[in-house]
Amino acid sequence: MLELSARALLAEGVPVPLSGRQIDLLIALVSQGGAIVSKNDLLNLVWPGQVVEENNAAVHVSALRRVLGRESIVTVTCQG
């Protein structure tokens, strides 16, 4: 369960060890209600006004997938 007020992800009532950025990323994704979020939108939501390497987001998404399950966050490739 994601506790927004505590900024924590709980598994059976126990906090899951996540970094602040990983929580920020998870909150940003959950707040979009399952909609597809572009890479640029995600970077702006999690790192507003900062220049960030794309691989930073990839590292945090990978960490969240390890905790939540691989299928929990899907990468959609846009061609065109």
Distance bins in CASP14 RR format, pairs under 12 A and 6 or more apart:
PFRMAT RR
TARGET T0000
AUTHOR 0000-0000-0000
RMODE 2
METHOD distances of the structure
MODEL  1
1 8 0 0 0 0 1 0 0 0 0 0 0
1 9 1 0 0 1 0 0 0 0 0 0 0
1 10 1 0 1 0 0 0 0 0 0 0 0
1 11 0 0 0 0 1 0 0 0 0 0 0
1 12 0 0 0 0 1 0 0 0 0 0 0
1 13 1 0 0 1 0 0 0 0 0 0 0
1 14 0 0 0 0 0 1 0 0 0 0 0
1 15 0 0 0 0 0 1 0 0 0 0 0
1 16 0 0 0 0 1 0 0 0 0 0 0
1 26 0 0 0 0 0 1 0 0 0 0 0
1 30 0 0 0 0 0 1 0 0 0 0 0
1 68 0 0 0 0 0 1 0 0 0 0 0
2 8 1 0 0 1 0 0 0 0 0 0 0
2 9 1 0 1 0 0 0 0 0 0 0 0
2 10 1 0 0 1 0 0 0 0 0 0 0
2 11 0 0 0 0 0 1 0 0 0 0 0
2 13 0 0 0 0 0 1 0 0 0 0 0
2 15 0 0 0 0 0 1 0 0 0 0 0
2 16 0 0 0 0 1 0 0 0 0 0 0
2 18 0 0 0 0 0 1 0 0 0 0 0
2 22 0 0 0 0 0 1 0 0 0 0 0
2 23 0 0 0 0 1 0 0 0 0 0 0
2 24 0 0 0 0 0 1 0 0 0 0 0
2 25 0 0 0 0 0 1 0 0 0 0 0
2 26 1 0 0 1 0 0 0 0 0 0 0
2 27 1 0 0 1 0 0 0 0 0 0 0
2 28 0 0 0 0 0 1 0 0 0 0 0
2 29 0 0 0 0 0 1 0 0 0 0 0
2 30 1 0 0 1 0 0 0 0 0 0 0
2 31 0 0 0 0 0 1 0 0 0 0 0
2 64 0 0 0 0 0 1 0 0 0 0 0
2 67 0 0 0 0 0 1 0 0 0 0 0
2 68 0 0 0 0 0 1 0 0 0 0 0
2 72 0 0 0 0 0 1 0 0 0 0 0
3 9 1 0 0 1 0 0 0 0 0 0 0
3 10 1 0 1 0 0 0 0 0 0 0 0
3 11 0 0 0 0 0 1 0 0 0 0 0
3 13 0 0 0 0 1 0 0 0 0 0 0
3 14 0 0 0 0 0 1 0 0 0 0 0
3 15 0 0 0 0 1 0 0 0 0 0 0
3 16 0 0 0 0 0 1 0 0 0 0 0
3 18 0 0 0 0 0 1 0 0 0 0 0
3 23 0 0 0 0 1 0 0 0 0 0 0
3 26 0 0 0 0 0 1 0 0 0 0 0
3 27 0 0 0 0 0 1 0 0 0 0 0
3 30 0 0 0 0 0 1 0 0 0 0 0
4 10 0 0 0 0 0 1 0 0 0 0 0
4 23 0 0 0 0 1 0 0 0 0 0 0
4 24 0 0 0 0 0 1 0 0 0 0 0
4 26 0 0 0 0 0 1 0 0 0 0 0
4 27 1 0 0 1 0 0 0 0 0 0 0
4 28 0 0 0 0 0 1 0 0 0 0 0
4 30 0 0 0 0 1 0 0 0 0 0 0
4 31 0 0 0 0 1 0 0 0 0 0 0
5 27 0 0 0 0 0 1 0 0 0 0 0
6 13 0 0 0 0 0 1 0 0 0 0 0
6 15 0 0 0 0 1 0 0 0 0 0 0
6 16 0 0 0 0 0 1 0 0 0 0 0
6 18 0 0 0 0 0 1 0 0 0 0 0
6 23 0 0 0 0 1 0 0 0 0 0 0
6 27 0 0 0 0 0 1 0 0 0 0 0
7 15 0 0 0 0 1 0 0 0 0 0 0
7 16 0 0 0 0 0 1 0 0 0 0 0
7 18 0 0 0 0 1 0 0 0 0 0 0
7 19 0 0 0 0 0 1 0 0 0 0 0
7 20 1 0 0 1 0 0 0 0 0 0 0
7 21 0 0 0 0 0 1 0 0 0 0 0
7 22 0 0 0 0 0 1 0 0 0 0 0
7 23 1 0 1 0 0 0 0 0 0 0 0
7 24 0 0 0 0 1 0 0 0 0 0 0
7 25 0 0 0 0 0 1 0 0 0 0 0
7 26 0 0 0 0 1 0 0 0 0 0 0
7 27 1 0 0 1 0 0 0 0 0 0 0
8 14 0 0 0 0 1 0 0 0 0 0 0
8 15 1 0 1 0 0 0 0 0 0 0 0
8 16 1 0 0 1 0 0 0 0 0 0 0
8 17 0 0 0 0 1 0 0 0 0 0 0
8 18 1 0 0 1 0 0 0 0 0 0 0
8 19 0 0 0 0 0 1 0 0 0 0 0
8 20 0 0 0 0 1 0 0 0 0 0 0
8 22 0 0 0 0 0 1 0 0 0 0 0
8 23 1 0 0 1 0 0 0 0 0 0 0
8 26 0 0 0 0 0 1 0 0 0 0 0
8 27 0 0 0 0 0 1 0 0 0 0 0
9 15 1 0 0 1 0 0 0 0 0 0 0
9 16 1 0 1 0 0 0 0 0 0 0 0
9 17 0 0 0 0 1 0 0 0 0 0 0
9 18 1 0 1 0 0 0 0 0 0 0 0
9 19 0 0 0 0 0 1 0 0 0 0 0
9 20 0 0 0 0 0 1 0 0 0 0 0
9 22 0 0 0 0 1 0 0 0 0 0 0
9 23 1 0 0 1 0 0 0 0 0 0 0
9 24 0 0 0 0 0 1 0 0 0 0 0
9 25 0 0 0 0 0 1 0 0 0 0 0
9 26 1 0 0 1 0 0 0 0 0 0 0
9 27 0 0 0 0 1 0 0 0 0 0 0
9 29 0 0 0 0 0 1 0 0 0 0 0
9 30 0 0 0 0 0 1 0 0 0 0 0
9 63 0 0 0 0 0 1 0 0 0 0 0
9 64 0 0 0 0 1 0 0 0 0 0 0
9 67 1 0 0 1 0 0 0 0 0 0 0
9 68 0 0 0 0 1 0 0 0 0 0 0
9 72 0 0 0 0 0 1 0 0 0 0 0
10 16 1 0 0 1 0 0 0 0 0 0 0
10 17 0 0 0 0 0 1 0 0 0 0 0
10 18 0 0 0 0 0 1 0 0 0 0 0
10 23 0 0 0 0 0 1 0 0 0 0 0
10 67 0 0 0 0 0 1 0 0 0 0 0
11 17 0 0 0 0 0 1 0 0 0 0 0
11 18 0 0 0 0 0 1 0 0 0 0 0
11 67 0 0 0 0 1 0 0 0 0 0 0
11 68 0 0 0 0 1 0 0 0 0 0 0
11 69 0 0 0 0 0 1 0 0 0 0 0
15 23 0 0 0 0 0 1 0 0 0 0 0
15 67 0 0 0 0 0 1 0 0 0 0 0
16 22 0 0 0 0 1 0 0 0 0 0 0
16 23 0 0 0 0 1 0 0 0 0 0 0
16 26 0 0 0 0 1 0 0 0 0 0 0
16 63 0 0 0 0 0 1 0 0 0 0 0
16 64 0 0 0 0 1 0 0 0 0 0 0
16 66 0 0 0 0 0 1 0 0 0 0 0
16 67 1 0 1 0 0 0 0 0 0 0 0
16 68 0 0 0 0 1 0 0 0 0 0 0
16 69 0 0 0 0 0 1 0 0 0 0 0
17 23 0 0 0 0 0 1 0 0 0 0 0
17 63 0 0 0 0 1 0 0 0 0 0 0
17 64 0 0 0 0 0 1 0 0 0 0 0
17 66 0 0 0 0 0 1 0 0 0 0 0
17 67 0 0 0 0 1 0 0 0 0 0 0
18 24 0 0 0 0 1 0 0 0 0 0 0
18 25 0 0 0 0 1 0 0 0 0 0 0
18 26 1 0 0 1 0 0 0 0 0 0 0
18 27 0 0 0 0 0 1 0 0 0 0 0
18 60 0 0 0 0 1 0 0 0 0 0 0
18 63 1 0 0 1 0 0 0 0 0 0 0
18 64 1 0 0 1 0 0 0 0 0 0 0
18 66 0 0 0 0 0 1 0 0 0 0 0
18 67 1 0 0 1 0 0 0 0 0 0 0
18 68 0 0 0 0 0 1 0 0 0 0 0
19 25 0 0 0 0 1 0 0 0 0 0 0
19 26 0 0 0 0 0 1 0 0 0 0 0
19 46 0 0 0 0 0 1 0 0 0 0 0
19 56 0 0 0 0 0 1 0 0 0 0 0
19 59 0 0 0 0 1 0 0 0 0 0 0
19 60 1 0 0 1 0 0 0 0 0 0 0
19 63 1 0 0 1 0 0 0 0 0 0 0
19 64 0 0 0 0 0 1 0 0 0 0 0
19 67 0 0 0 0 0 1 0 0 0 0 0
20 26 0 0 0 0 1 0 0 0 0 0 0
20 27 0 0 0 0 1 0 0 0 0 0 0
20 28 0 0 0 0 0 1 0 0 0 0 0
20 46 0 0 0 0 1 0 0 0 0 0 0
20 47 0 0 0 0 0 1 0 0 0 0 0
20 60 0 0 0 0 1 0 0 0 0 0 0
20 63 0 0 0 0 0 1 0 0 0 0 0
20 64 0 0 0 0 0 1 0 0 0 0 0
21 27 0 0 0 0 0 1 0 0 0 0 0
21 28 0 0 0 0 0 1 0 0 0 0 0
21 42 0 0 0 0 0 1 0 0 0 0 0
21 43 0 0 0 0 0 1 0 0 0 0 0
21 45 0 0 0 0 0 1 0 0 0 0 0
21 46 1 0 0 1 0 0 0 0 0 0 0
21 47 0 0 0 0 1 0 0 0 0 0 0
21 50 0 0 0 0 0 1 0 0 0 0 0
21 52 0 0 0 0 1 0 0 0 0 0 0
21 56 1 0 0 1 0 0 0 0 0 0 0
21 57 0 0 0 0 1 0 0 0 0 0 0
21 59 0 0 0 0 1 0 0 0 0 0 0
21 60 1 0 1 0 0 0 0 0 0 0 0
21 61 0 0 0 0 0 1 0 0 0 0 0
21 63 0 0 0 0 1 0 0 0 0 0 0
21 64 0 0 0 0 0 1 0 0 0 0 0
22 28 0 0 0 0 0 1 0 0 0 0 0
22 29 0 0 0 0 0 1 0 0 0 0 0
22 46 0 0 0 0 1 0 0 0 0 0 0
22 56 0 0 0 0 0 1 0 0 0 0 0
22 57 0 0 0 0 0 1 0 0 0 0 0
22 59 0 0 0 0 1 0 0 0 0 0 0
22 60 1 0 1 0 0 0 0 0 0 0 0
22 61 0 0 0 0 1 0 0 0 0 0 0
22 62 0 0 0 0 1 0 0 0 0 0 0
22 63 1 0 1 0 0 0 0 0 0 0 0
22 64 1 0 1 0 0 0 0 0 0 0 0
22 65 0 0 0 0 0 1 0 0 0 0 0
22 66 0 0 0 0 0 1 0 0 0 0 0
22 67 0 0 0 0 1 0 0 0 0 0 0
22 68 0 0 0 0 0 1 0 0 0 0 0
22 73 0 0 0 0 0 1 0 0 0 0 0
23 29 0 0 0 0 0 1 0 0 0 0 0
23 30 0 0 0 0 0 1 0 0 0 0 0
23 46 0 0 0 0 1 0 0 0 0 0 0
23 60 0 0 0 0 1 0 0 0 0 0 0
23 63 0 0 0 0 0 1 0 0 0 0 0
23 64 0 0 0 0 1 0 0 0 0 0 0
23 67 0 0 0 0 0 1 0 0 0 0 0
24 30 0 0 0 0 0 1 0 0 0 0 0
24 31 0 0 0 0 0 1 0 0 0 0 0
24 42 0 0 0 0 0 1 0 0 0 0 0
24 43 0 0 0 0 0 1 0 0 0 0 0
24 44 0 0 0 0 0 1 0 0 0 0 0
24 45 1 0 0 1 0 0 0 0 0 0 0
24 46 1 0 1 0 0 0 0 0 0 0 0
24 47 0 0 0 0 1 0 0 0 0 0 0
24 48 0 0 0 0 1 0 0 0 0 0 0
24 50 0 0 0 0 0 1 0 0 0 0 0
24 52 0 0 0 0 0 1 0 0 0 0 0
24 56 0 0 0 0 0 1 0 0 0 0 0
24 57 0 0 0 0 0 1 0 0 0 0 0
24 60 0 0 0 0 1 0 0 0 0 0 0
24 64 0 0 0 0 0 1 0 0 0 0 0
25 31 0 0 0 0 0 1 0 0 0 0 0
25 32 0 0 0 0 0 1 0 0 0 0 0
25 37 0 0 0 0 0 1 0 0 0 0 0
25 42 1 0 0 1 0 0 0 0 0 0 0
25 43 0 0 0 0 0 1 0 0 0 0 0
25 45 0 0 0 0 1 0 0 0 0 0 0
25 46 1 0 1 0 0 0 0 0 0 0 0
25 47 0 0 0 0 1 0 0 0 0 0 0
25 52 0 0 0 0 0 1 0 0 0 0 0
25 56 0 0 0 0 1 0 0 0 0 0 0
25 57 1 0 0 1 0 0 0 0 0 0 0
25 58 0 0 0 0 0 1 0 0 0 0 0
25 59 0 0 0 0 0 1 0 0 0 0 0
25 60 1 0 1 0 0 0 0 0 0 0 0
25 61 1 0 0 1 0 0 0 0 0 0 0
25 62 0 0 0 0 0 1 0 0 0 0 0
25 63 0 0 0 0 1 0 0 0 0 0 0
25 64 1 0 0 1 0 0 0 0 0 0 0
25 65 0 0 0 0 0 1 0 0 0 0 0
25 67 0 0 0 0 0 1 0 0 0 0 0
25 68 0 0 0 0 0 1 0 0 0 0 0
25 73 0 0 0 0 1 0 0 0 0 0 0
26 32 0 0 0 0 0 1 0 0 0 0 0
26 37 0 0 0 0 0 1 0 0 0 0 0
26 42 0 0 0 0 0 1 0 0 0 0 0
26 45 0 0 0 0 0 1 0 0 0 0 0
26 46 0 0 0 0 1 0 0 0 0 0 0
26 60 0 0 0 0 1 0 0 0 0 0 0
26 61 0 0 0 0 1 0 0 0 0 0 0
26 63 0 0 0 0 1 0 0 0 0 0 0
26 64 1 0 1 0 0 0 0 0 0 0 0
26 65 0 0 0 0 0 1 0 0 0 0 0
26 67 0 0 0 0 1 0 0 0 0 0 0
26 68 0 0 0 0 1 0 0 0 0 0 0
26 72 0 0 0 0 1 0 0 0 0 0 0
26 73 0 0 0 0 1 0 0 0 0 0 0
27 33 0 0 0 0 0 1 0 0 0 0 0
27 37 0 0 0 0 0 1 0 0 0 0 0
27 42 0 0 0 0 0 1 0 0 0 0 0
27 45 0 0 0 0 1 0 0 0 0 0 0
27 46 0 0 0 0 1 0 0 0 0 0 0
27 60 0 0 0 0 0 1 0 0 0 0 0
27 64 0 0 0 0 0 1 0 0 0 0 0
28 34 0 0 0 0 0 1 0 0 0 0 0
28 35 0 0 0 0 0 1 0 0 0 0 0
28 37 1 0 0 1 0 0 0 0 0 0 0
28 38 0 0 0 0 0 1 0 0 0 0 0
28 41 0 0 0 0 1 0 0 0 0 0 0
28 42 1 0 0 1 0 0 0 0 0 0 0
28 43 0 0 0 0 1 0 0 0 0 0 0
28 44 0 0 0 0 1 0 0 0 0 0 0
28 45 1 0 1 0 0 0 0 0 0 0 0
28 46 1 0 1 0 0 0 0 0 0 0 0
28 47 0 0 0 0 1 0 0 0 0 0 0
28 48 0 0 0 0 0 1 0 0 0 0 0
28 57 0 0 0 0 0 1 0 0 0 0 0
28 60 0 0 0 0 0 1 0 0 0 0 0
28 61 0 0 0 0 0 1 0 0 0 0 0
28 64 0 0 0 0 0 1 0 0 0 0 0
28 73 0 0 0 0 0 1 0 0 0 0 0
29 35 0 0 0 0 1 0 0 0 0 0 0
29 36 0 0 0 0 0 1 0 0 0 0 0
29 37 1 0 0 1 0 0 0 0 0 0 0
29 41 0 0 0 0 0 1 0 0 0 0 0
29 42 1 0 0 1 0 0 0 0 0 0 0
29 45 0 0 0 0 1 0 0 0 0 0 0
29 46 0 0 0 0 1 0 0 0 0 0 0
29 57 0 0 0 0 0 1 0 0 0 0 0
29 60 0 0 0 0 0 1 0 0 0 0 0
29 61 0 0 0 0 1 0 0 0 0 0 0
29 64 0 0 0 0 1 0 0 0 0 0 0
29 65 0 0 0 0 0 1 0 0 0 0 0
29 68 0 0 0 0 0 1 0 0 0 0 0
29 72 0 0 0 0 1 0 0 0 0 0 0
29 73 1 0 0 1 0 0 0 0 0 0 0
29 74 0 0 0 0 0 1 0 0 0 0 0
29 75 0 0 0 0 0 1 0 0 0 0 0
30 37 0 0 0 0 0 1 0 0 0 0 0
30 45 0 0 0 0 0 1 0 0 0 0 0
30 64 0 0 0 0 0 1 0 0 0 0 0
30 68 0 0 0 0 0 1 0 0 0 0 0
30 72 0 0 0 0 0 1 0 0 0 0 0
30 73 0 0 0 0 0 1 0 0 0 0 0
31 37 0 0 0 0 1 0 0 0 0 0 0
31 41 0 0 0 0 0 1 0 0 0 0 0
31 42 0 0 0 0 0 1 0 0 0 0 0
31 45 0 0 0 0 1 0 0 0 0 0 0
31 46 0 0 0 0 0 1 0 0 0 0 0
32 38 0 0 0 0 0 1 0 0 0 0 0
32 41 0 0 0 0 1 0 0 0 0 0 0
32 42 0 0 0 0 1 0 0 0 0 0 0
32 45 0 0 0 0 1 0 0 0 0 0 0
32 46 0 0 0 0 0 1 0 0 0 0 0
32 73 0 0 0 0 0 1 0 0 0 0 0
34 72 0 0 0 0 0 1 0 0 0 0 0
34 73 0 0 0 0 0 1 0 0 0 0 0
34 74 0 0 0 0 1 0 0 0 0 0 0
34 76 0 0 0 0 0 1 0 0 0 0 0
35 41 0 0 0 0 1 0 0 0 0 0 0
35 42 0 0 0 0 0 1 0 0 0 0 0
35 74 0 0 0 0 0 1 0 0 0 0 0
35 76 0 0 0 0 0 1 0 0 0 0 0
36 42 0 0 0 0 0 1 0 0 0 0 0
36 73 0 0 0 0 0 1 0 0 0 0 0
36 74 0 0 0 0 1 0 0 0 0 0 0
36 75 0 0 0 0 0 1 0 0 0 0 0
36 76 1 0 1 0 0 0 0 0 0 0 0
36 77 0 0 0 0 0 1 0 0 0 0 0
36 78 0 0 0 0 1 0 0 0 0 0 0
37 43 0 0 0 0 1 0 0 0 0 0 0
37 44 0 0 0 0 1 0 0 0 0 0 0
37 45 1 0 0 1 0 0 0 0 0 0 0
37 46 0 0 0 0 0 1 0 0 0 0 0
37 57 0 0 0 0 0 1 0 0 0 0 0
37 61 0 0 0 0 0 1 0 0 0 0 0
37 73 0 0 0 0 1 0 0 0 0 0 0
37 74 0 0 0 0 0 1 0 0 0 0 0
37 75 0 0 0 0 0 1 0 0 0 0 0
37 76 0 0 0 0 1 0 0 0 0 0 0
37 78 0 0 0 0 0 1 0 0 0 0 0
38 44 0 0 0 0 1 0 0 0 0 0 0
38 45 0 0 0 0 0 1 0 0 0 0 0
38 57 0 0 0 0 0 1 0 0 0 0 0
38 75 0 0 0 0 0 1 0 0 0 0 0
38 76 0 0 0 0 1 0 0 0 0 0 0
38 77 0 0 0 0 0 1 0 0 0 0 0
38 78 0 0 0 0 1 0 0 0 0 0 0
39 45 0 0 0 0 0 1 0 0 0 0 0
39 46 0 0 0 0 0 1 0 0 0 0 0
39 47 0 0 0 0 0 1 0 0 0 0 0
39 52 0 0 0 0 0 1 0 0 0 0 0
39 53 0 0 0 0 0 1 0 0 0 0 0
39 54 1 0 0 1 0 0 0 0 0 0 0
39 55 0 0 0 0 0 1 0 0 0 0 0
39 56 0 0 0 0 0 1 0 0 0 0 0
39 57 1 0 0 1 0 0 0 0 0 0 0
39 58 0 0 0 0 1 0 0 0 0 0 0
39 61 0 0 0 0 0 1 0 0 0 0 0
39 75 0 0 0 0 1 0 0 0 0 0 0
39 76 0 0 0 0 0 1 0 0 0 0 0
39 77 0 0 0 0 0 1 0 0 0 0 0
39 78 0 0 0 0 1 0 0 0 0 0 0
40 46 0 0 0 0 0 1 0 0 0 0 0
40 47 0 0 0 0 0 1 0 0 0 0 0
40 48 0 0 0 0 0 1 0 0 0 0 0
40 49 0 0 0 0 0 1 0 0 0 0 0
40 52 0 0 0 0 0 1 0 0 0 0 0
40 54 0 0 0 0 1 0 0 0 0 0 0
40 57 0 0 0 0 0 1 0 0 0 0 0
40 78 0 0 0 0 0 1 0 0 0 0 0
41 47 0 0 0 0 0 1 0 0 0 0 0
41 48 0 0 0 0 0 1 0 0 0 0 0
41 57 0 0 0 0 0 1 0 0 0 0 0
42 48 0 0 0 0 0 1 0 0 0 0 0
42 52 0 0 0 0 0 1 0 0 0 0 0
42 54 0 0 0 0 0 1 0 0 0 0 0
42 56 0 0 0 0 0 1 0 0 0 0 0
42 57 1 0 0 1 0 0 0 0 0 0 0
42 58 0 0 0 0 0 1 0 0 0 0 0
42 60 0 0 0 0 1 0 0 0 0 0 0
42 61 0 0 0 0 1 0 0 0 0 0 0
42 64 0 0 0 0 0 1 0 0 0 0 0
42 73 0 0 0 0 0 1 0 0 0 0 0
42 75 0 0 0 0 0 1 0 0 0 0 0
42 76 0 0 0 0 0 1 0 0 0 0 0
43 49 0 0 0 0 1 0 0 0 0 0 0
43 50 0 0 0 0 1 0 0 0 0 0 0
43 51 0 0 0 0 1 0 0 0 0 0 0
43 52 1 0 1 0 0 0 0 0 0 0 0
43 53 0 0 0 0 1 0 0 0 0 0 0
43 54 1 0 0 1 0 0 0 0 0 0 0
43 55 0 0 0 0 0 1 0 0 0 0 0
43 56 0 0 0 0 1 0 0 0 0 0 0
43 57 1 0 0 1 0 0 0 0 0 0 0
43 58 0 0 0 0 0 1 0 0 0 0 0
43 60 0 0 0 0 0 1 0 0 0 0 0
43 61 0 0 0 0 0 1 0 0 0 0 0
44 50 0 0 0 0 1 0 0 0 0 0 0
44 51 0 0 0 0 0 1 0 0 0 0 0
44 52 0 0 0 0 1 0 0 0 0 0 0
44 57 0 0 0 0 0 1 0 0 0 0 0
45 52 0 0 0 0 0 1 0 0 0 0 0
45 57 0 0 0 0 0 1 0 0 0 0 0
46 52 0 0 0 0 1 0 0 0 0 0 0
46 56 0 0 0 0 1 0 0 0 0 0 0
46 57 1 0 0 1 0 0 0 0 0 0 0
46 60 1 0 0 1 0 0 0 0 0 0 0
46 61 0 0 0 0 0 1 0 0 0 0 0
46 64 0 0 0 0 0 1 0 0 0 0 0
47 53 0 0 0 0 1 0 0 0 0 0 0
47 54 0 0 0 0 0 1 0 0 0 0 0
47 56 1 0 0 1 0 0 0 0 0 0 0
47 57 0 0 0 0 1 0 0 0 0 0 0
47 60 0 0 0 0 0 1 0 0 0 0 0
50 56 0 0 0 0 1 0 0 0 0 0 0
50 57 0 0 0 0 0 1 0 0 0 0 0
52 58 0 0 0 0 0 1 0 0 0 0 0
52 59 0 0 0 0 0 1 0 0 0 0 0
52 60 0 0 0 0 0 1 0 0 0 0 0
53 59 0 0 0 0 1 0 0 0 0 0 0
53 60 0 0 0 0 0 1 0 0 0 0 0
54 60 0 0 0 0 0 1 0 0 0 0 0
54 61 0 0 0 0 0 1 0 0 0 0 0
55 61 0 0 0 0 0 1 0 0 0 0 0
55 62 0 0 0 0 1 0 0 0 0 0 0
56 62 0 0 0 0 0 1 0 0 0 0 0
56 63 0 0 0 0 0 1 0 0 0 0 0
57 63 0 0 0 0 0 1 0 0 0 0 0
57 64 0 0 0 0 0 1 0 0 0 0 0
57 73 0 0 0 0 0 1 0 0 0 0 0
57 75 0 0 0 0 0 1 0 0 0 0 0
58 64 0 0 0 0 0 1 0 0 0 0 0
58 65 0 0 0 0 0 1 0 0 0 0 0
58 73 0 0 0 0 0 1 0 0 0 0 0
58 75 0 0 0 0 1 0 0 0 0 0 0
59 65 0 0 0 0 0 1 0 0 0 0 0
59 66 0 0 0 0 0 1 0 0 0 0 0
60 66 0 0 0 0 0 1 0 0 0 0 0
60 67 0 0 0 0 0 1 0 0 0 0 0
60 73 0 0 0 0 0 1 0 0 0 0 0
61 67 0 0 0 0 0 1 0 0 0 0 0
61 68 0 0 0 0 0 1 0 0 0 0 0
61 69 0 0 0 0 0 1 0 0 0 0 0
61 70 0 0 0 0 0 1 0 0 0 0 0
61 72 0 0 0 0 1 0 0 0 0 0 0
61 73 1 0 1 0 0 0 0 0 0 0 0
61 74 0 0 0 0 0 1 0 0 0 0 0
61 75 1 0 0 1 0 0 0 0 0 0 0
62 68 0 0 0 0 0 1 0 0 0 0 0
62 69 0 0 0 0 0 1 0 0 0 0 0
62 70 0 0 0 0 1 0 0 0 0 0 0
62 72 0 0 0 0 0 1 0 0 0 0 0
62 73 0 0 0 0 1 0 0 0 0 0 0
62 75 0 0 0 0 0 1 0 0 0 0 0
63 69 0 0 0 0 0 1 0 0 0 0 0
63 72 0 0 0 0 0 1 0 0 0 0 0
63 73 0 0 0 0 0 1 0 0 0 0 0
64 70 0 0 0 0 0 1 0 0 0 0 0
64 71 0 0 0 0 0 1 0 0 0 0 0
64 72 1 0 0 1 0 0 0 0 0 0 0
64 73 1 0 1 0 0 0 0 0 0 0 0
64 74 0 0 0 0 0 1 0 0 0 0 0
65 71 0 0 0 0 1 0 0 0 0 0 0
65 72 1 0 0 1 0 0 0 0 0 0 0
65 73 1 0 1 0 0 0 0 0 0 0 0
65 74 0 0 0 0 1 0 0 0 0 0 0
65 75 0 0 0 0 1 0 0 0 0 0 0
66 72 0 0 0 0 1 0 0 0 0 0 0
66 73 0 0 0 0 0 1 0 0 0 0 0
67 73 0 0 0 0 0 1 0 0 0 0 0
68 74 0 0 0 0 0 1 0 0 0 0 0
END
